[in-house]
Amino acid sequence: MKRLIAVSAVLVSLAAGAYVLPGGSILRRMATAREEKRLSAFRVEGSVIFSSTGVAEAGAALNVPTDRPELQGDGVLSVKIPGRCRFDASSPDSSLKSSTVQVSGKKRVEGKEMPAVSVLVAQVCAILAQDAGSVQDTKLAQEAYLQGLGVNTKVTSLARFGGEVAFVLGDPAEGKPQFWVYKDAFRPARLRYSDASGAAWDVRFLDYASPATGDWMPRTVEVWKAGQRVVRFTALKADNRSAVPDTLFK
């Protein structure tokens, strides 16, 4: 209860000194900012760290020991816009690989699935690879997607995330579905929701000012489950100009 009161106090104090845009305007500006990047495909190589319940998932999928608090491996994110995404996870301690592919909302897994990685792919694809043909159509598609996760896009407030002010779409109460957007640049910041099983997920998009990714892709994407981080993907190298083969998504 104290935590809930504290969060509410922060939201109220921030909102008192600033005008909070309606949810539709926030999503429209986010779609505009994304369209201005003129992205059609990109590939991101980096490190992937599994922790908490993600350790057991990765150990089972990659056949590596799980007698440690974290497991580190390699990750490659490949995206073709709209809506085609692939994440390949591997470990230097194993010859196995786990790949999660999503095309138009449909998931396919090569190897053994890691549920937290599937969440990462699903939300990166929905939030960063959405393009419905126009800013207005993309805004409407994004709005429908968020509402499908339980986010009340009609309710907006302000909060701080990672030292920055962010718009919060959704009920500001702790534990409610929310979508956060960095206020200054209208970039996705955070998505909080619960899946059909009741598991609480928190996907965070961090650091858009990295030399590795520029301002078109967050350097780090984290997936949290039930308040614990389970996956962190950090970009070491990114390319948004080279072609990404269609065969990766078939």
Secondary structure, DSSP 8 states (H G I E B T S, - for coil): -HHHHHHHHHHHHHHHTS----HHHHHHHHHHHHHTTT-SEEEEEEEEEEETHHHHHHHHHHT----SSEEEEEEEEEEETTTEEEEEEE-TT-S-EEEEEEETTEEEEESS--HHHHHHHHHHHHHHS---SSHHHHHHHHHHHHHHTT--TT-EEEEEETTEEEEEES--STTS-EEEEETTT--EEEEEEE-TT--EEEEEEE-S-BTTTBTSS-SEEEEEETTEEEEEEEEEEEESSS---GGGG-
